[in-house]
Amino acid sequence: MQEIHYSVMKQEVLTHLVPLSNSGTVVDCTLGAGGHSEALLATYPGITVIGIDRDRGMVDHARHRLAGFGPRFTALCEWFDDVLSDYPAQFPPPQCILMDLGISTYHYEGSKRGFSLHSEEDLDMRLDLDQELTAGQVVNTCREQDLADILYQYGEERYSRRIAKALCEARPIRTAKEVRDVVYRCVPPGYRRGRIHPATKTFQALRIEVNSELPRIRRGIEAAVELLCTGGRIGVISFHSLEDRITKQMFRLFAGRAPADEQNSQHYRDNPSLRLITRKPITPSREELHVNQASRSAKFRVAEKIGGSI
């Protein structure tokens, strides 16, 4: 696998996720190509990093890339929310936890799984190739109303009903290109001239549905706050409004800053578990945007563990 993934806001991660001790443990929940893990291991020479990714190919690539760090690096081919919720007893509690929620450039350009709307690849979109559900099954078997709900909830697609109807009428659909073309034809002409391709939100929604991405973020952050050492930090890099909204809401809840009508808000007002380090999200620098335009939507939020068990 060629090195085609740019690790977003690497310097900001190193600045804000500083281990509490020279022998501390850091968990990289979304290992990808290993860029963030490599930077952490090189910057803090005494730490160990546990890297997690459900894509076997990415894990194998990162293991090869980081082999020089020896036993300081361990890679796990699992979903990060599962690992955090049932943390292996042989590992020390983490002092820092990073979640970089973006999909690797490799998945768009090299995985051949139909992540990119510009491809003619089979409509797959699985990160875990052992699971049965694919994007093709979602498109070809969901009821029209259910498909519309997926597009609206996970893509915030204003034309979700129109697109779902057109996709159902075009069945069977096999490739990413077919989805792209159906969406392009069915939306109003003015929508086709927007800043992004009119099928972008549909592809996002299908990917989120296939990989259960949003529930994993909620479960993962909750488990991370429980798991962190007091004084340890959690950082989350998100790439669209749904991810960032969940991160913001959960950080505010655990920091005791959630609205009064939100479930469990009073408990955390009295017993906060987090302190917000970033009141507003950090965004990529001008220099980073110059070399990696794909980072333009990234937002980085950081919080620090101040209490005991949640």
Secondary structure by P-SEA (a helix, b strand, c coil): ccccccccaaaaaaacccccccbbbbbccccccaaaaaaaaaacccbbbbbbbccaaaaaaaaaaaccccccbbbbcccaaaaaaccccccccccbbbbcccccccccccccccccccccccccccccccccccaaaaaccccaaaaaaaaaacccccaaaaaaaaaaaacccccaaaaaaaaaacccccccccccccaaaaaaaaaaaaaccaaaaaaaaaaaaacccccbbbbbbbccaaaaaaaaaaaaaaaccccccccaaaaaaacccccccccccccccaaaaaaccccccbbbbbbbbccccc
